[in-house]
Amino acid sequence: MLGAGGSAAAARGAKPSFVSYISPEAYLSLGNWEEVKTAEEIANGKAVKEVHLKDPIEKEVKPHLLPGEVLLCEADMVLKCVQDDGSNRGAYGKLICTNFKISFLGYCALEEEPQFKNKVIGENDITLQCVDQLYGIYDDRRKPLFNQLRRYPEKIIIYCKDLRVFHFCLRYTKEEEVKRIVSGIVHQTQTPKLFKRLFLFSYVAAAPKDTELKNQTVMFDTVTDWRQELERTKGNLKFKAVSANQDYKVSKKLPPYFVVPMAVSEESLLQYQGKGVPIWCWSCHNGASLLKMSSFPKEQDDSTSQMQKIFLEGMYKTVHKPPYEAMKIDDLPSSLPSLQDIQTAYTRFKQLFLVDNSSDFWDTDVKWFSLLESTNWQEITRRYLRKAIEVIDWLEAQNTNVLLVEENTSDMCCVIASLVQIMMDPFCRTKLGFQSLVQKEWIMGGHPFLNRCNHLHQTEKEEAPVFLLFLDCVWQLVQQYPPAFEFTETYLTVLSDCLYIPIFSTFFFNCQHQQDTAATCGSCDAESGPLSFLSVWYWSVQFEPEALAFLNNPLYAEKSKSDKMQRKITKFKHQRQLSLPLTQSKPAPKRGFFKEETDQLIKNILGKRISRLITSSDELQSTSREFYDSWHYKPVDFHGILLPRLEGPAIRVWAQRYLRWIPEAQLPGGGTIATASTVLDTIQDVQSLQKKVDEKRNQVVSLEMEKSPLTRNPARLSSLFPFALLQRHSFKPVLPTSTWKDLGSEEDLASRDDDFVETNDA
């Protein structure tokens, strides 16, 4: 045993009293550590605490490579640092870079595998597309790393798009290996890529085809899928599925098949390459429909503009048919935050969660809510949800067709159309229904994932987290109405991570035409046919059945068969307005969406800050206030319309995604997961008693419930489960560290905005 006495506090405060001349390599050759020491202690051999040696193990570690994955460079004796309370602790291992990922392979094997394990991406794996920012440490100074390096850093920091932060110390690595690994990582993550160089193509060409994979998601890649969706929503009376774009002769941005009004001819589709043509999204139970349209360029000469105006008037007549359904045209770019606004807000927002160490976390704690508000991310989320409510008001209460207009109908239209269907159609709140919705509105709708996620690192001008904004909006609904959704927030978190896993084609193309072209041209063997890309909806590729259980909501209030039969017999109508008006409805007088006569009273009572949260929605005029209020006054029907609450703190931070890598943010045994675990325990007890009663009555009825993973180890659950089990927490100071720093300044703490000092004993 090697050691020096003294407490941890004394070790930090006093100079080392013991010097060891054994190098880190010698330590590793002896065997494995039971307790990992600080990087500085290991490097210098100073102030070494008690080191208990286990049986010697082999240092050589081999990476797990996927089909088509090639090892490009590697480096031994890399220290992966764990930032905690300002001290560097970690583990030695090998750092590798492939054409798919950056991976750290520790010399010490994990004693316990994570409960929620991904078969494709490990805990210490970073796909090349997931790398957000790359920095090097030079003499305690942090500098961004670019393609041309004059000096090589002693430490690299990788900030990931899924908000993980990795610190790798190269101080003990051979110089030649440092050059190779740093140059390889910088080249693979920071330089522009060619489209065909994506790992997606290497994987699909090398991976064996698994015929046992099953996917029940409707892909909307055939005309039959669209016709079945028309029939399901009763939209087949006024709309038709067309195949005019089967060979992409109408437009390369439109899918091969889509739905248009009955009166639209093939000549009209070809005239302006699909622009100006209303394309069907979804039909409401009362006959009103949601449509979208690509707008014409604004700058046109007079003759062209006049021709387009006449064409648009003809298209409008195919939708506007009073007295049964009128039409509301909604120009989304004029009333919603732009893509640039979304990107700017998210760039500020994510900085709150890219935390280097616990000290930095507590430094920002005192101002956290002010910083959160200044990002404007939650306000953008609120505005998109509010716009969806406005559209629902027109469809449901006003019995009016809504036509969403955007330049290419591939960004804002995707968000609003999807949210409207999730709020109005209970099928879209099931797992298969939600996946089919994403296929219809996002994949076939032509959302440019390749550009918005900047997978090729070619330009940042078109980058914007539009799909992530949509998932955040869906999460707001899930956390407000959990029993209404068949999937969990874990499902949404995993789906957001899949944006950066390039073995699935779902989120790596700009449109269906690009995918079809890549599949045809990318195949080297003409006899084997086009490439068969893998869809992200094949969840078994990533997770075992035990882990898949975390994606399904055990508290989902599924509609019973008796309830379905009763509704069919009685022709049940929703509690909101469902009757079709005989005359064209008149819009209600315009009022502010959240503006009430009591605004002044609210300002006086709650103060300026909370008042600003409530009245910030007054920028857009809406007729939806009465509809919104009347809905919330009535009992919630989990299989009817769902409208989210938007006032103030009702819009929350998606903690499981944004805070899951920060141990200090966990609530041991708390959060929504603790509630779900308690409810599941009660359900199992009730069903167990019911089973015993049925057995006594000799009824052959099996009411056994598969044990939920939430109840396996309830003592180890945390608010960020299953991504984080209970971890060691750093000590939270009674006074935040930033406050201690400011106590010596002349500024009066009482005059500072939003500074709350915690004085309770911790």
C-alpha positions in Angstrom: 0.0 0.0 0.0 1.2 3.5 -0.9 -0.2 6.3 1.2 0.1 9.5 3.1 -2.1 10.3 6.1 -4.3 13.4 6.5 -7.9 14.4 5.6 -9.0 15.5 2.2 -9.3 19.1 3.4 -5.8 19.0 4.8 -4.5 17.5 1.6 -5.9 20.3 -0.4 -4.7 23.0 1.9 -1.2 21.9 2.7 1.8 21.1 0.4 2.5 17.5 -0.4 4.4 15.8 2.3 5.3 12.7 0.3 6.9 12.3 -3.1 6.6 9.1 -5.2 8.8 8.6 -8.1 6.6 5.9 -9.6 5.2 7.0 -13.0 1.6 6.6 -14.0 2.7 3.8 -16.4 4.2 1.9 -13.4 0.9 2.3 -11.5 -1.0 0.8 -14.4 1.4 -2.0 -14.8 0.8 -3.0 -11.2 -2.9 -3.4 -11.7 -6.2 -1.6 -11.3 -7.1 1.1 -8.8 -10.0 0.7 -6.5 -10.1 4.4 -6.0 -9.3 6.9 -8.7 -7.0 9.8 -7.6 -6.6 13.3 -8.9 -4.8 13.8 -12.2 -2.2 16.1 -10.6 -1.5 13.5 -7.9 -1.1 10.8 -10.4 1.0 12.8 -12.8 3.5 14.1 -10.3 3.4 11.2 -7.9 2.8 13.7 -5.1 0.4 13.6 -2.1 -0.7 10.1 -3.1 -3.5 8.9 -0.9 -4.3 5.3 -0.1 -4.1 3.2 -3.3 -5.5 -0.3 -3.0 -4.4 -2.7 -5.8 -6.6 -5.3 -7.3 -5.5 -8.3 -9.4 -3.5 -7.2 -12.4 -5.5 -6.8 -15.6 -4.5 -6.6 -19.2 -4.1 -2.9 -20.4 -5.0 -3.7 -24.0 -8.5 -2.8 -24.8 -10.2 -3.3 -28.1 -12.9 -1.0 -29.5 -16.3 -2.3 -30.6 -16.6 -1.4 -34.3 -19.9 -1.3 -36.3 -20.1 -2.7 -39.9 -18.2 -0.2 -42.1 -16.5 1.5 -39.2 -12.8 2.1 -39.6 -10.3 3.0 -36.9 -8.4 6.1 -38.0 -6.2 7.0 -35.0 -5.7 6.2 -31.3 -3.8 7.3 -28.3 -2.9 5.5 -25.1 -2.5 6.8 -21.6 -5.3 9.4 -22.0 -6.9 10.6 -18.8 -10.6 11.2 -18.9 -11.2 13.9 -16.3 -14.3 14.1 -14.2 -14.8 17.7 -13.1 -15.9 18.0 -9.5 -15.4 20.8 -7.1 -12.5 22.3 -9.0 -10.4 19.1 -8.8 -9.6 16.9 -11.7 -10.4 13.2 -11.1 -10.7 10.6 -13.7 -9.5 7.3 -15.2 -6.8 6.3 -17.7 -7.7 4.7 -21.0 -7.3 4.7 -24.7 -8.9 7.5 -26.9 -9.8 6.5 -30.4 -11.3 8.2 -33.5 -13.1 6.3 -36.2 -15.1 7.4 -39.2 -18.2 7.1 -37.0 -17.2 8.2 -33.5 -14.8 9.4 -30.9 -14.6 6.8 -28.1 -12.8 6.5 -24.7 -11.9 3.0 -23.7 -11.1 2.8 -20.0 -8.4 0.4 -18.7 -10.7 -0.4 -15.8 -13.8 -2.3 -16.7 -17.1 -1.0 -15.3 -18.4 -3.1 -12.5 -22.0 -2.5 -13.3 -23.5 -1.9 -16.7 -26.0 1.0 -17.0 -29.7 0.0 -16.7 -30.5 1.9 -19.9 -27.9 0.7 -22.3 -27.7 1.7 -26.0 -26.2 -1.0 -28.2 -24.9 1.5 -30.8 -23.6 4.4 -28.7 -21.9 3.7 -25.4 -21.5 6.0 -22.4 -18.1 7.2 -23.6 -18.9 7.3 -27.3 -19.4 10.6 -29.2 -20.6 10.4 -32.8 -18.8 12.8 -35.1 -22.1 14.6 -35.8 -22.7 15.0 -32.1 -19.6 17.2 -31.6 -20.6 20.8 -31.1 -17.5 22.7 -30.0 -13.9 21.6 -29.6 -11.4 23.4 -27.4 -7.8 22.9 -26.4 -6.0 23.9 -23.2 -2.7 25.7 -23.6 -1.0 26.7 -20.4 -4.4 27.0 -18.6 -5.9 29.0 -21.5 -8.8 27.6 -23.5 -8.6 28.1 -27.3 -10.9 26.7 -30.1 -9.3 24.0 -32.2 -9.4 24.4 -36.0 -7.9 22.5 -38.9 -4.4 24.0 -38.8 -2.6 23.5 -35.5 0.8 25.0 -34.7 0.9 23.6 -31.2 -0.9 20.6 -29.8 -2.8 21.1 -26.5 -2.2 19.3 -23.3 -5.9 18.9 -22.8 -9.0 18.8 -25.1 -12.6 19.6 -24.2 -15.4 18.3 -26.3 -18.9 19.9 -26.0 -21.5 17.7 -27.5 -24.9 18.5 -29.0 -26.6 16.2 -26.5 -25.0 18.5 -23.9 -22.4 16.1 -22.6 -18.9 17.6 -21.8 -15.8 15.6 -22.0 -12.3 16.6 -20.8 -9.4 14.5 -22.0 -5.9 15.2 -20.6 -3.0 14.3 -23.0 -0.2 15.4 -20.7 0.9 11.8 -20.1 0.4 10.6 -23.7 3.3 10.1 -26.2 3.9 13.2 -28.4 3.4 11.3 -31.6 0.1 9.9 -30.5 -1.1 13.3 -29.3 -0.4 14.7 -32.8 -2.3 11.9 -34.4 -5.4 11.9 -32.2 -5.8 15.7 -32.0 -5.3 16.1 -35.8 -7.7 13.2 -36.4 -10.4 14.6 -34.2 -10.1 18.1 -35.5 -10.2 17.0 -39.1 -13.2 14.6 -38.6 -15.3 17.1 -36.6 -14.4 20.6 -37.7 -13.7 20.5 -41.4 -16.5 20.4 -44.0 -17.5 16.9 -45.2 -18.6 15.5 -48.5 -22.1 14.1 -48.5 -21.0 10.6 -49.6 -18.4 10.6 -46.7 -21.1 10.3 -44.1 -20.8 7.1 -42.1 -24.4 6.4 -43.1 -23.2 5.2 -46.5 -20.4 3.1 -45.1 -22.7 1.4 -42.6 -25.6 0.6 -45.0 -23.1 -0.9 -47.5 -21.4 -3.1 -45.0 -24.2 -4.0 -42.6 -26.0 -7.3 -43.2 -29.7 -7.0 -43.9 -31.8 -8.1 -41.0 -35.0 -9.5 -42.3 -36.4 -10.0 -38.8 -36.7 -6.3 -38.1 -40.3 -5.2 -37.9 -41.6 -1.7 -38.2 -45.4 -1.0 -38.0 -44.9 2.7 -38.5 -46.7 4.1 -41.6 -43.9 5.5 -43.7 -46.1 7.3 -46.3 -43.9 6.2 -49.1 -46.8 4.7 -51.1 -50.0 6.1 -52.4 -51.9 3.5 -50.4 -50.5 4.9 -47.1 -51.9 8.3 -48.0 -55.3 6.9 -49.0 -55.6 5.0 -45.7 -54.8 8.2 -43.8 -57.5 10.0 -45.8 -59.9 7.3 -44.9 -58.9 7.3 -41.2 -59.6 11.1 -40.9 -62.6 11.1 -43.2 -60.9 13.4 -45.6 -61.4 11.3 -48.6 -64.7 13.1 -49.5 -63.0 16.3 -50.5 -59.3 15.3 -51.1 -57.4 12.9 -53.2 -54.0 11.2 -53.1 -51.9 12.0 -56.3 -48.9 10.3 -57.8 -48.0 13.1 -60.2 -44.6 13.5 -58.5 -43.7 9.9 -58.5 -40.7 10.6 -60.8 -40.1 14.0 -59.2 -41.2 15.8 -62.4 -43.3 18.2 -60.4 -40.8 19.2 -57.7 -37.8 17.6 -56.0 -38.8 19.1 -52.7 -42.2 17.4 -52.6 -42.6 13.7 -51.8 -43.6 11.2 -54.5 -47.1 11.1 -53.2 -49.3 13.6 -51.4 -52.9 14.8 -51.1 -54.6 17.8 -52.7 -58.2 19.0 -53.1 -60.3 17.1 -55.6 -60.5 20.0 -58.0 -56.7 20.4 -58.4 -55.5 19.0 -61.7 -52.2 17.6 -62.7 -51.6 20.5 -65.0 -52.0 22.9 -62.0 -49.4 20.9 -60.1 -46.9 21.1 -62.9 -47.5 24.8 -63.7 -45.5 26.3 -60.8 -43.7 23.1 -59.6 -46.2 22.6 -56.8 -45.9 26.2 -55.4 -49.3 27.9 -54.7 -51.0 24.5 -54.4 -52.8 23.7 -51.2 -51.5 20.4 -49.8 -53.6 18.5 -47.3 -52.2 17.7 -43.8 -55.2 16.5 -41.8 -59.0 16.6 -41.5 -61.0 17.4 -38.4 -64.1 15.5 -37.4 -66.3 18.4 -38.3 -65.1 18.5 -41.9 -62.6 21.4 -41.6 -59.1 20.6 -42.8 -55.6 21.7 -42.2 -53.6 22.5 -45.3 -50.2 24.0 -46.2 -48.9 25.9 -49.2 -45.5 26.9 -50.6 -45.5 30.7 -51.2 -44.3 32.3 -54.4 -41.2 34.5 -54.3 -42.0 38.0 -53.3 -39.8 39.7 -55.9 -41.5 39.2 -59.3 -42.2 41.3 -62.3 -45.7 42.7 -62.8 -46.8 40.2 -65.5 -45.6 37.2 -63.6 -47.1 38.5 -60.3 -50.5 39.0 -62.0 -50.5 35.4 -63.4 -49.6 34.0 -60.0 -52.3 36.0 -58.4 -54.9 34.6 -60.7 -53.6 31.1 -60.1 -53.8 31.6 -56.3 -57.4 32.8 -56.5 -58.3 29.6 -58.3 -56.5 27.5 -55.7 -58.2 29.4 -52.9 -61.6 28.6 -54.4 -60.9 24.8 -54.1 -60.6 25.2 -50.3 -62.9 28.2 -49.5 -66.5 26.8 -49.7 -68.9 28.6 -47.4 -71.3 28.2 -45.8 -69.9 24.8 -44.7 -66.2 25.7 -44.5 -64.6 29.0 -44.9 -60.8 29.5 -45.1 -58.3 31.1 -42.9 -54.9 31.9 -44.5 -52.1 32.1 -41.9 -48.7 33.4 -43.1 -46.5 31.8 -40.5 -43.2 33.7 -41.1 -45.1 37.0 -40.3 -46.3 35.8 -36.9 -43.7 33.4 -35.6 -40.0 33.7 -34.6 -37.7 33.1 -37.5 -35.2 30.3 -37.9 -32.4 32.8 -37.0 -34.3 33.7 -33.8 -34.6 30.0 -32.9 -30.9 29.4 -33.5 -29.9 32.4 -31.5 -32.1 31.5 -28.6 -31.0 27.9 -28.5 -27.3 28.9 -28.6 -27.8 31.0 -25.5 -30.1 28.4 -23.9 -27.7 25.4 -24.2 -24.8 27.3 -22.5 -26.8 27.0 -19.3 -26.3 23.2 -19.4 -22.8 22.9 -20.8 -21.2 22.9 -17.4 -17.5 22.2 -16.9 -17.6 21.5 -13.2 -19.8 21.8 -10.2 -18.3 25.1 -9.1 -19.4 26.7 -12.4 -22.8 25.2 -11.8 -23.2 26.8 -8.4 -21.8 30.1 -9.8 -24.7 30.4 -12.2 -27.3 29.1 -9.6 -27.9 32.6 -8.1 -28.8 34.1 -11.5 -30.2 30.9 -13.2 -33.8 32.0 -13.8 -32.7 35.4 -15.1 -30.3 33.8 -17.5 -33.0 31.3 -18.5 -35.4 34.1 -19.3 -32.8 36.1 -21.2 -32.3 33.2 -23.7 -35.9 33.6 -25.0 -36.1 29.8 -25.7 -39.1 29.2 -23.5 -40.9 32.2 -24.9 -40.4 30.8 -28.4 -41.7 27.5 -27.3 -44.8 29.3 -25.8 -45.4 31.2 -29.0 -45.4 28.1 -31.2 -47.8 26.3 -28.8 -50.0 29.4 -28.9 -50.0 29.5 -32.7 -51.1 25.8 -32.7 -54.0 26.7 -30.3 -55.1 29.5 -32.6 -55.2 27.1 -35.5 -57.2 24.6 -33.4 -59.7 27.4 -32.6 -60.3 28.0 -36.3 -60.6 24.3 -37.1 -62.7 23.3 -34.0 -64.7 26.3 -32.9 -64.9 28.3 -36.1 -65.3 25.3 -38.5 -62.9 26.9 -40.8 -60.2 25.4 -43.1 -56.8 26.6 -42.2 -54.1 27.2 -44.9 -50.6 27.5 -43.5 -48.3 29.5 -45.8 -44.5 29.3 -45.7 -41.8 29.6 -48.4 -41.1 25.9 -48.7 -43.6 24.5 -46.0 -40.6 22.6 -44.5 -39.9 24.3 -41.2 -42.7 26.3 -39.4 -45.4 24.3 -41.2 -43.9 21.1 -39.9 -44.0 22.3 -36.3 -47.5 23.8 -36.3 -49.1 21.1 -38.4 -47.7 18.4 -36.2 -48.6 20.1 -32.9 -52.2 20.7 -34.1 -52.6 17.0 -34.9 -51.1 15.9 -31.6 -53.5 18.2 -29.7 -56.5 17.2 -31.7 -56.0 13.6 -32.8 -55.5 11.0 -30.0 -54.0 8.5 -32.5 -51.0 10.8 -32.8 -50.4 10.5 -29.1 -49.8 6.8 -29.4 -46.2 5.6 -30.1 -47.0 4.4 -33.6 -49.2 7.3 -34.4 -46.5 9.8 -33.3 -43.9 8.0 -35.5 -46.2 8.0 -38.4 -46.9 11.7 -37.9 -43.1 12.5 -38.0 -42.8 10.5 -41.2 -45.7 12.3 -42.8 -45.0 15.9 -41.7 -41.3 16.0 -41.3 -39.7 13.3 -43.5 -42.1 13.3 -46.4 -42.8 17.0 -45.7 -39.2 17.7 -46.7 -37.7 19.2 -43.5 -34.0 19.8 -44.4 -32.5 17.8 -41.5 -29.0 17.7 -43.2 -28.8 21.5 -43.2 -30.7 22.3 -40.0 -28.5 19.9 -38.0 -25.4 20.9 -40.0 -24.3 17.3 -40.3 -21.7 18.2 -43.0 -20.2 21.2 -41.1 -20.4 23.1 -44.4 -22.3 26.2 -43.3 -23.9 27.5 -40.1 -26.3 29.9 -41.9 -29.0 27.3 -42.4 -28.5 25.6 -39.0 -31.5 25.8 -36.6 -32.9 23.3 -34.1 -36.4 23.3 -35.5 -37.1 19.6 -34.8 -35.7 19.9 -31.3 -38.1 22.9 -30.7 -41.0 20.6 -31.8 -39.9 17.9 -29.4 -39.7 20.5 -26.6 -43.3 21.6 -27.4 -44.4 17.9 -27.3 -42.7 17.5 -24.0 -44.6 20.4 -22.6 -47.8 18.5 -23.5 -46.5 15.2 -22.1 -45.6 16.7 -18.8 -48.9 18.5 -18.4 -51.1 15.5 -19.5 -49.0 12.3 -18.9 -52.0 9.8 -19.2 -52.8 11.1 -22.7 -49.6 9.8 -24.2 -48.5 6.2 -24.9 -44.8 7.2 -24.9 -42.7 8.8 -22.2 -40.4 11.7 -21.9 -37.5 9.2 -22.1 -38.8 8.3 -25.6 -38.6 12.0 -26.6 -35.1 12.3 -25.1 -33.8 9.3 -27.0 -35.4 10.5 -30.2 -33.6 13.8 -29.8 -30.3 11.9 -29.5 -31.0 10.0 -32.7 -30.6 13.2 -34.6 -26.8 12.6 -34.4 -26.6 8.8 -35.0 -25.6 8.4 -38.6 -26.7 4.8 -39.0 -30.3 5.8 -39.5 -31.4 7.7 -42.6 -34.4 9.3 -41.0 -32.7 12.5 -39.9 -29.9 12.8 -42.4 -31.5 14.0 -45.7 -33.0 17.2 -46.8 -35.9 15.6 -48.7 -37.1 12.3 -50.0 -35.7 13.0 -53.5 -32.2 13.3 -52.0 -32.6 10.0 -50.1 -33.9 8.2 -53.2 -31.1 9.6 -55.3 -28.5 8.6 -52.7 -29.9 5.1 -52.4 -29.7 4.6 -56.2 -26.4 6.3 -56.9 -24.7 5.0 -53.7 -25.1 1.3 -54.6 -21.9 -0.2 -56.0 -23.6 -3.4 -57.1 -26.2 -2.9 -59.7 -27.6 -6.4 -59.2 -28.3 -5.9 -55.5 -30.4 -2.9 -56.2 -30.5 0.5 -54.4 -29.2 0.9 -50.8 -31.6 0.0 -48.1 -31.3 2.6 -45.4 -32.2 1.9 -41.8 -35.1 3.8 -40.2 -34.8 5.1 -36.7 -38.1 3.5 -35.8 -36.3 0.1 -35.6 -35.8 0.6 -31.9 -34.5 -3.0 -31.4 -31.3 -1.9 -33.2 -30.4 0.3 -30.3 -32.1 -1.2 -27.2 -32.8 -4.6 -25.7 -36.5 -5.3 -24.6 -35.7 -4.4 -21.0 -34.5 -0.9 -22.1 -37.4 -0.5 -24.5 -39.8 -0.6 -21.6 -38.6 2.8 -20.6 -40.1 4.2 -23.8 -43.6 3.1 -23.1 -45.8 4.9 -20.6 -47.3 2.4 -18.1 -49.8 5.1 -17.0 -51.2 5.6 -20.4 -55.0 5.9 -20.2 -55.9 3.7 -23.1 -59.4 3.9 -24.4 -61.4 0.8 -23.3 -63.3 -1.3 -25.9 -66.6 -0.7 -24.1 -66.0 3.1 -24.3 -65.2 2.8 -28.0 -68.4 0.8 -28.7 -70.5 3.2 -26.6 -69.2 6.2 -28.6 -70.0 4.5 -31.9 -73.5 3.6 -30.8 -74.4 7.0 -29.3 -72.5 9.0 -32.0 -70.8 10.8 -29.2 -69.6 14.3 -29.9 -66.8 16.1 -28.3 -67.6 18.5 -25.5 -66.4 21.4 -27.6 -68.3 22.7 -30.6 -68.6 20.0 -33.1 -71.8 20.8 -35.1 -71.3 22.0 -38.7 -72.8 25.6 -39.0 -75.3 26.3 -41.7 -74.1 29.8 -42.1 -70.6 31.1 -42.2 -69.4 31.8 -38.6 -68.4 35.2 -37.6 -65.1 35.6 -35.9 -65.1 36.8 -32.3 -63.9 40.4 -31.7 -60.1 40.6 -31.5 -58.7 40.4 -28.0 -55.2 39.8 -26.6 -54.6 36.2 -26.0 -53.8 36.6 -22.4 -54.9 40.2 -21.8 -57.7 40.6 -19.2 -59.2 43.5 -17.3 -57.3 42.2 -14.2 -53.9 42.8 -15.8 -53.2 45.9 -13.7 -54.1 44.0 -10.5 -51.8 41.2 -11.5 -49.0 43.7 -12.1 -49.5 45.2 -8.7 -49.6 41.9 -6.9 -47.0 39.9 -8.6 -44.5 42.5 -9.7 -43.0 43.4 -13.0 -41.1 40.2 -13.6 -44.0 37.8 -13.4 -46.3 40.3 -15.1 -43.9 40.3 -18.1 -44.1 36.5 -18.2 -47.9 36.7 -18.4 -48.3 39.6 -20.8 -45.5 38.7 -23.1 -48.0 36.9 -25.3 -49.9 40.1 -26.2 -47.8 40.8 -29.2 -50.0 38.6 -31.4 -53.8 39.3 -31.6 -56.0 36.2 -31.4 -59.6 35.2 -31.2 -58.7 32.2 -29.2 -59.0 33.5 -25.6 -62.6 32.5 -25.2 -62.1 29.1 -26.7 -58.9 28.5 -24.6 -60.7 29.5 -21.3 -63.8 27.5 -21.9 -61.7 24.4 -22.6 -59.8 24.6 -19.4 -63.0 25.1 -17.4 -64.2 21.7 -18.3 -62.9 18.2 -17.4 -60.0 17.0 -19.5 -60.7 14.2 -22.0 -57.4 12.4 -22.6 -58.8 11.1 -25.8 -60.2 14.4 -27.0 -58.5 17.8 -27.6 -55.6 18.8 -25.4 -54.6 22.4 -25.0 -51.5 23.2 -23.0 -51.4 25.8 -20.3 -49.1 28.6 -21.3 -49.2 31.0 -18.4 -45.9 31.8 -16.7 -44.3 28.8 -15.1 -46.5 26.3 -16.9 -43.8 26.2 -19.7 -41.0 24.4 -18.0 -37.5 23.2 -18.7 -37.1 19.8 -20.2 -35.0 18.6 -17.3 -34.4 15.0 -18.4 -32.8 16.1 -21.6 -31.0 19.3 -20.6 -29.9 18.5 -17.1 -29.3 14.7 -17.2 -25.5 15.0 -17.3 -25.3 17.4 -14.3 -25.3 15.3 -11.0 -26.0 18.4 -8.9 -29.4 18.8 -10.7 -30.7 15.4 -9.6 -33.4 14.8 -7.0 -32.7 11.5 -5.4 -36.0 9.6 -5.2 -37.9 12.6 -6.5 -39.4 14.1 -9.6 -42.1 12.6 -11.9 -40.3 9.2 -11.9 -40.9 8.8 -8.1 -44.6 9.5 -8.6 -44.8 7.0 -11.5 -43.0 4.3 -9.4 -45.5 4.8 -6.5 -48.5 4.5 -8.8 -47.1 1.4 -10.5 -46.6 -0.3 -7.1 -50.2 0.5 -6.2 -51.4 -0.8 -9.6 -49.5 -4.1 -9.2 -50.9 -4.6 -5.7 -54.5 -4.0 -6.9 -54.0 -6.4 -9.9 -52.4 -9.0 -7.7 -55.5 -8.9 -5.4 -57.8 -9.0 -8.4 -56.0 -12.1 -9.7 -56.4 -13.9 -6.4 -60.1 -13.1 -6.4 -60.5 -14.3 -10.0 -58.6 -17.5 -9.2 -61.0 -18.2 -6.4 -63.9 -17.8 -8.8 -62.2 -20.3 -11.1 -62.1 -17.7 -13.9 -59.3 -18.3 -16.4 -58.3 -14.7 -16.6 -54.6 -13.6 -16.6 -54.2 -10.1 -15.1 -50.5 -10.4 -14.5 -48.7 -7.1 -15.2 -45.1 -7.2 -16.5 -43.0 -5.7 -13.8 -42.0 -2.2 -14.8 -38.3 -1.2 -14.7 -39.4 1.7 -12.5 -40.0 -0.6 -9.6 -36.9 -2.8 -9.7 -34.6 -0.6 -7.6 -36.8 2.2 -6.3 -34.0 3.3 -3.9 -31.7 4.1 -6.9 -34.2 6.2 -8.8 -33.6 9.9 -9.4 -35.4 12.7 -11.2 -33.2 12.2 -14.2 -33.7 8.4 -14.3 -32.9 6.3 -16.5 -30.0 8.4 -17.8 -28.6 9.0 -14.4 -28.7 6.8 -11.3 -27.9 8.2 -7.9 -24.5 9.8 -8.1 -22.2 11.4 -5.6 -23.2 15.1 -5.3 -20.9 17.9 -4.6 -21.6 20.0 -1.5 -23.9 22.9 -2.2 -22.6 26.0 -0.5 -25.0 27.7 1.9 -24.2 30.9 0.1 -23.7 30.5 -3.7 -20.1 30.9 -4.7 -20.8 33.9 -6.9 -22.3 35.7 -3.9 -19.1 35.1 -1.9 -17.1 36.7 -4.6 -19.4 39.8 -4.6 -19.4 40.3 -0.8 -16.2 42.2 -1.0 -17.5 44.6 -3.7 -19.1 47.9 -3.1 -22.3 46.9 -4.8 -25.3 46.5 -2.5 -26.7 43.0 -2.8 -30.2 44.2 -2.0 -30.2 46.3 -5.1 -29.3 43.4 -7.4 -32.1 41.9 -9.5 -33.0 38.3 -8.8 -30.3 37.5 -6.2 -31.8 35.2 -3.6 -29.4 34.1 -0.9 -30.1 30.7 0.7 -29.4 30.7 4.5 -31.0 27.4 5.5 -28.7 24.7 6.8 -27.9 22.3 4.1 
